[in-house]
């Protein structure tokens, strides 16, 4: 995939930043007294792979003015090597704006994780085109790939139009567009016609489309995998059939990808991936991986895939690096992987877990 050259940023992500609160020692929320807090968002989870491996990354977001949580988030983004810009929104009193809270345990063994999203008053829902100088960002500074998520598109009518304008501006300036559909039923309630139209238009502008069967069916109205058969290997074949239908609908899109997961226990999954790049199939056959915390594995896959594209590798390496980046993310307590170097990720792909001295 040919990328625009001479850009200030390899990767750009718009996002709504928040914090995740996790009980210690794998305990459930209702039985815990001790917690750790981290700054998080799905989109910065994706961008972390490129940022930790030294590529210039930019984050477009918004902050609650004077908030200690906003200060905590800014410090975290700096620690990940990410540039960011965003307007400061007045809190408006105790019942005004705030950064989202994600309260989630990790589960253990046979007890699955539970996630509780508390997004009332989320400041990210105010993101809009007027917050940023898009001509400066895409025209003067330059961006090679912009990664959009359906989570941001569906936050509010403002963010839907914001993402659509981002996509149109990026396209005009030669920036490649990656779109992870990330369908969420609670975000779409009562908004099907509005969001289906926006998602379809963004998908038509995208160079890279990522999603599972629910994403493609419910976000874009495309028939999902055929029923029948069992196991992750059957799912991989069914996804290939569905991706061909997606490609027929969006013929200008170059790359289609998805991960596949079979949960053996909370701490052991079968992890695989399928990708159609042009007319060529690439796959990572399902392999068992050990899980510390599953949240962020899919984002890690996307982050590794985009990193491979940004580095100019062959498509076979895109999916390999993506698979391994996703597996790496599940070994961290944070939602995002923090690779020390490329070798750490390639060692996972090669199955080399020996000590490095």
C-alpha positions as CSV (number, residue, x, y, z in Angstrom):
1,X,0.0,0.0,0.0
2,X,1.5,3.3,-1.1
3,X,1.6,5.9,1.6
4,X,1.9,9.7,1.5
5,X,5.4,10.9,2.1
6,X,6.8,13.9,4.0
7,X,4.3,13.7,6.8
8,X,4.7,14.9,10.3
9,X,2.6,12.0,11.6
10,X,2.6,8.3,10.7
11,X,-0.7,7.7,12.5
12,X,-3.5,9.9,13.7
13,X,-6.4,8.8,15.9
14,X,-9.5,10.8,17.1
15,X,-10.7,9.5,20.5
16,X,-12.6,10.1,23.7
17,X,-10.1,9.5,26.6
18,X,-11.2,8.0,29.9
19,X,-9.9,5.9,32.7
20,X,-10.3,2.2,33.5
21,X,-10.5,1.1,37.1
22,X,-9.5,-2.5,37.7
23,X,-9.6,-4.6,40.9
24,X,-6.3,-6.0,41.9
25,X,-5.4,-9.7,42.0
26,X,-8.1,-10.7,39.4
27,X,-11.0,-10.0,41.9
28,X,-14.5,-9.0,40.8
29,X,-15.6,-5.4,41.3
30,X,-18.3,-6.1,43.8
31,X,-15.9,-7.9,46.1
32,X,-12.9,-5.5,45.9
33,X,-11.5,-2.7,47.9
34,X,-8.2,-2.2,46.1
35,X,-8.1,-0.9,42.5
36,X,-5.6,0.5,39.9
37,X,-6.5,3.3,37.5
38,X,-5.2,3.7,34.0
39,X,-5.8,6.1,31.1
40,X,-7.4,4.4,28.2
41,X,-9.4,4.5,24.9
42,X,-9.7,1.9,22.2
43,X,-8.1,4.2,19.6
44,X,-5.0,5.0,21.7
45,X,-4.7,1.3,22.4
46,X,-4.3,0.9,18.6
47,X,-1.9,3.8,18.3
48,X,0.3,2.6,21.2
49,X,2.1,0.0,19.0
50,X,3.4,2.6,16.6
51,X,4.1,5.1,19.4
52,X,6.2,2.7,21.5
53,X,8.1,1.6,18.4
54,X,9.1,5.1,17.6
55,X,6.7,6.3,14.9
56,X,5.2,9.8,15.3
57,X,1.5,9.5,16.5
58,X,-1.1,12.3,17.0
59,X,-4.2,12.1,19.1
60,X,-7.3,14.4,18.6
61,X,-9.4,14.5,21.7
62,X,-11.0,16.8,24.2
63,X,-10.5,17.5,27.9
64,X,-12.4,18.7,30.9
65,X,-10.8,22.0,31.9
66,X,-9.1,21.9,35.3
67,X,-9.9,18.2,35.9
68,X,-7.3,16.1,37.7
69,X,-8.4,13.2,35.6
70,X,-7.6,15.2,32.4
71,X,-4.2,16.0,33.9
72,X,-3.7,12.2,34.6
73,X,-4.6,11.4,31.0
74,X,-2.3,14.0,29.5
75,X,0.6,12.7,31.5
76,X,-0.1,9.2,30.3
77,X,-0.3,10.2,26.6
78,X,3.1,12.0,27.0
79,X,4.6,8.9,28.6
80,X,3.5,6.8,25.5
81,X,5.3,9.3,23.3
82,X,2.0,10.6,21.7
83,X,1.4,14.2,20.6
84,X,-2.1,15.4,21.3
85,X,-4.4,18.4,20.9
86,X,-7.9,19.1,22.1
87,X,-10.1,21.8,23.4
88,X,-10.6,22.4,27.1
89,X,-14.3,22.1,28.0
90,X,-15.6,23.7,31.2
91,X,-16.9,21.1,33.5
92,X,-20.1,23.0,34.3
93,X,-20.4,22.0,37.9
94,X,-20.6,18.6,39.6
95,X,-23.3,17.4,37.2
96,X,-21.5,18.6,34.1
97,X,-18.9,17.0,31.8
98,X,-16.3,14.4,32.8
99,X,-14.1,11.7,31.2
100,X,-15.6,8.3,30.8
101,X,-15.1,5.6,33.5
102,X,-14.6,2.0,32.5
103,X,-14.9,-0.3,35.5
104,X,-13.7,-3.8,34.6
105,X,-12.3,-6.8,36.3
106,X,-10.0,-9.3,34.5
107,X,-11.7,-12.5,35.5
108,X,-9.8,-15.6,36.2
109,X,-10.1,-19.3,35.3
110,X,-13.7,-20.2,34.8
111,X,-15.0,-16.8,36.0
112,X,-15.3,-14.5,33.1
113,X,-14.5,-10.7,33.1
114,X,-17.2,-8.2,33.7
115,X,-17.2,-4.7,32.2
116,X,-19.3,-1.8,33.4
117,X,-19.2,1.4,31.3
118,X,-20.1,4.6,33.1
119,X,-20.2,7.3,30.3
120,X,-22.8,9.8,31.6
121,X,-21.7,13.3,30.8
122,X,-18.8,12.1,28.7
123,X,-16.8,15.1,27.4
124,X,-15.8,13.1,24.2
125,X,-19.4,13.3,23.0
126,X,-18.8,17.1,22.3
127,X,-16.0,16.4,19.7
128,X,-16.8,18.4,16.6
129,X,-15.2,19.7,13.4
130,X,-14.8,23.3,14.8
131,X,-12.5,22.0,17.5
132,X,-9.6,21.5,15.1
133,X,-7.9,23.0,12.1
134,X,-8.2,20.0,9.8
135,X,-6.5,21.7,6.8
136,X,-3.4,22.4,8.9
137,X,-3.4,18.8,10.3
138,X,-3.9,17.0,7.1
139,X,-2.7,19.5,4.5
140,X,0.3,21.2,6.2
141,X,1.5,18.8,8.8
142,X,0.4,15.6,6.9
143,X,-0.7,12.2,8.1
144,X,0.0,8.8,6.5
145,X,-2.8,6.8,8.1
146,X,-5.8,8.0,10.1
147,X,-7.5,5.3,12.2
148,X,-11.2,5.7,13.0
149,X,-13.3,3.7,15.3
150,X,-17.1,3.1,15.2
151,X,-17.1,3.8,19.0
152,X,-16.2,7.5,18.4
153,X,-18.5,7.8,15.3
154,X,-21.5,6.6,17.4
155,X,-20.9,8.6,20.5
156,X,-23.2,11.5,19.4
157,X,-24.6,13.2,16.3
158,X,-21.7,15.7,16.7
159,X,-19.0,12.9,16.7
160,X,-20.6,11.1,13.8
161,X,-20.3,14.3,11.6
162,X,-16.8,14.9,13.0
163,X,-15.6,11.5,11.9
164,X,-17.2,11.9,8.5
165,X,-15.6,15.2,8.0
166,X,-12.2,13.8,9.1
167,X,-12.6,11.0,6.6
168,X,-13.4,13.4,3.8
169,X,-10.5,15.8,4.6
170,X,-8.1,12.9,5.0
171,X,-9.1,11.5,1.6
172,X,-8.7,14.9,0.0
173,X,-5.1,15.1,1.2
174,X,-4.0,11.6,0.4
175,X,-4.1,10.1,3.9
176,X,-5.0,6.4,4.1
177,X,-8.0,5.7,6.2
178,X,-8.4,2.7,8.6
179,X,-11.9,2.1,10.0
180,X,-12.6,-0.4,12.8
181,X,-16.4,-0.7,12.8
182,X,-16.8,-1.5,16.5
183,X,-20.6,-1.8,16.6
184,X,-22.2,-1.3,20.0
185,X,-25.9,-1.9,20.3
186,X,-26.3,0.6,23.2
187,X,-24.8,3.4,21.1
188,X,-27.0,2.7,18.1
189,X,-30.4,2.5,19.9
190,X,-32.9,4.6,18.1
191,X,-30.2,5.8,15.6
192,X,-30.0,3.0,13.0
193,X,-30.8,5.1,9.9
194,X,-28.5,8.0,10.9
195,X,-25.5,5.8,11.8
196,X,-25.9,3.3,9.0
197,X,-25.6,6.2,6.5
198,X,-22.5,7.7,8.2
199,X,-20.8,4.3,8.7
200,X,-21.5,3.3,5.0
201,X,-20.1,6.6,3.8
202,X,-16.9,6.4,5.9
203,X,-16.5,2.7,4.8
204,X,-16.7,3.8,1.2
205,X,-13.8,6.2,1.8
206,X,-11.7,3.7,3.8
207,X,-8.6,1.9,2.6
208,X,-8.7,-0.6,5.5
209,X,-11.8,-2.1,7.0
210,X,-11.8,-4.1,10.2
211,X,-14.7,-5.8,12.0
212,X,-16.3,-9.0,13.1
213,X,-19.5,-10.6,11.8
214,X,-21.7,-8.4,14.0
215,X,-19.9,-5.3,12.9
216,X,-20.4,-5.9,9.2
217,X,-24.0,-7.1,9.5
218,X,-25.3,-4.4,11.9
219,X,-23.2,-1.4,11.0
220,X,-23.2,-1.9,7.2
221,X,-26.1,-4.3,6.5
222,X,-23.9,-6.9,4.9
223,X,-24.9,-10.6,5.2
224,X,-22.8,-12.3,7.9
225,X,-21.1,-15.7,7.8
226,X,-23.3,-18.7,7.0
227,X,-24.5,-20.7,10.0
228,X,-23.4,-24.3,10.5
229,X,-20.3,-26.0,11.6
230,X,-18.4,-25.5,14.8
231,X,-15.0,-24.3,15.9
232,X,-12.7,-21.5,15.0
233,X,-11.4,-23.1,11.8
234,X,-14.9,-23.1,10.4
235,X,-15.3,-19.5,11.5
236,X,-12.2,-18.6,9.5
237,X,-13.7,-20.0,6.3
238,X,-17.0,-18.3,7.0
239,X,-15.3,-15.0,7.4
240,X,-13.5,-15.4,4.1
241,X,-16.9,-15.7,2.4
242,X,-18.3,-12.7,4.2
243,X,-15.2,-10.6,3.4
244,X,-15.8,-11.3,-0.3
245,X,-19.3,-9.8,0.1
246,X,-17.9,-6.8,1.9
247,X,-15.3,-6.3,-0.9
248,X,-18.0,-6.5,-3.5
249,X,-19.9,-3.7,-1.6
250,X,-16.7,-1.6,-1.1
251,X,-14.5,-2.3,-4.2
252,X,-12.2,0.7,-3.5
253,X,-11.1,-0.7,-0.1
254,X,-7.8,-2.5,-0.2
255,X,-7.6,-4.4,3.1
256,X,-10.2,-6.3,5.1
257,X,-9.3,-7.9,8.4
258,X,-10.7,-9.6,11.5
259,X,-9.5,-11.5,14.5
260,X,-11.0,-14.8,15.7
261,X,-11.0,-16.0,19.3
262,X,-12.1,-19.2,21.0
263,X,-12.2,-18.9,24.8
264,X,-10.9,-22.1,26.4
265,X,-10.7,-20.4,29.8
266,X,-10.3,-16.8,30.9
267,X,-6.5,-17.3,30.9
268,X,-6.2,-19.4,27.7
269,X,-7.6,-18.6,24.3
270,X,-7.2,-19.8,20.7
271,X,-6.2,-16.7,18.8
272,X,-6.3,-16.3,15.0
273,X,-6.8,-13.8,12.3
274,X,-7.9,-13.5,8.6
275,X,-7.0,-10.7,6.1
276,X,-7.8,-10.0,2.5
277,X,-5.3,-7.7,1.0
278,X,-6.1,-6.9,-2.6
279,X,-7.0,-10.3,-4.1
280,X,-4.7,-12.3,-1.7
281,X,-5.7,-14.0,1.5
282,X,-3.4,-14.0,4.5
283,X,-4.2,-15.8,7.8
284,X,-2.8,-16.5,11.2
285,X,-4.0,-20.0,12.1
286,X,-5.5,-20.2,15.6
287,X,-2.9,-20.9,18.3
288,X,-3.3,-21.1,22.1
289,X,-2.2,-17.9,23.9
290,X,-2.1,-17.3,27.7
291,X,-4.1,-14.3,28.9
292,X,-3.4,-11.9,31.8
293,X,-6.2,-9.5,30.7
294,X,-8.1,-9.9,27.4
295,X,-9.2,-6.3,27.1
296,X,-7.3,-4.6,24.3
297,X,-6.2,-7.7,22.4
298,X,-8.2,-6.7,19.3
299,X,-6.9,-3.2,19.4
300,X,-3.4,-4.6,19.7
301,X,-4.0,-6.6,16.5
302,X,-5.1,-3.5,14.6
303,X,-2.1,-1.5,15.9
304,X,0.3,-4.2,14.8
305,X,-1.4,-4.5,11.4
306,X,-1.2,-0.7,10.8
307,X,2.5,-0.6,12.0
308,X,3.4,-3.2,9.4
309,X,1.7,-1.2,6.7
310,X,3.5,2.0,7.9
311,X,6.8,0.2,7.7
312,X,6.2,-0.9,4.1
313,X,6.4,-4.6,4.8
314,X,4.8,-7.3,2.7
315,X,1.1,-8.1,3.6
316,X,2.1,-11.5,5.0
317,X,4.0,-9.7,7.7
318,X,1.1,-7.3,8.4
319,X,-1.1,-10.0,9.8
320,X,1.7,-11.8,11.6
321,X,2.8,-8.7,13.4
322,X,-0.8,-7.8,14.1
323,X,-1.5,-11.3,15.5
324,X,1.5,-11.1,17.8
325,X,0.8,-7.5,18.9
326,X,-2.7,-8.6,19.9
327,X,-1.3,-11.5,21.8
328,X,1.3,-9.2,23.5
329,X,-1.5,-6.8,24.6
330,X,-3.2,-9.5,26.6
331,X,-0.1,-10.0,28.7
332,X,-0.2,-6.4,30.1
333,X,-2.3,-5.1,32.9
334,X,-2.9,-2.0,30.8
335,X,-5.4,-2.2,27.9
336,X,-2.6,-1.5,25.5
337,X,0.7,-3.3,24.6
338,X,4.0,-1.6,25.5
339,X,6.5,-3.3,23.3
340,X,10.2,-2.7,24.1
341,X,11.1,-3.3,20.4
342,X,10.0,-5.1,17.3
343,X,11.9,-8.2,18.5
344,X,9.6,-8.6,21.5
345,X,6.6,-8.9,19.1
346,X,8.3,-11.1,16.5
347,X,9.4,-13.5,19.3
348,X,5.7,-14.0,20.2
349,X,4.9,-14.8,16.6
350,X,7.8,-17.3,16.5
351,X,6.8,-18.9,19.8
352,X,10.0,-18.0,21.4
353,X,9.3,-17.3,25.1
354,X,12.9,-18.0,26.3
355,X,14.6,-15.5,28.6
356,X,16.5,-12.7,26.8
357,X,19.8,-11.8,28.5
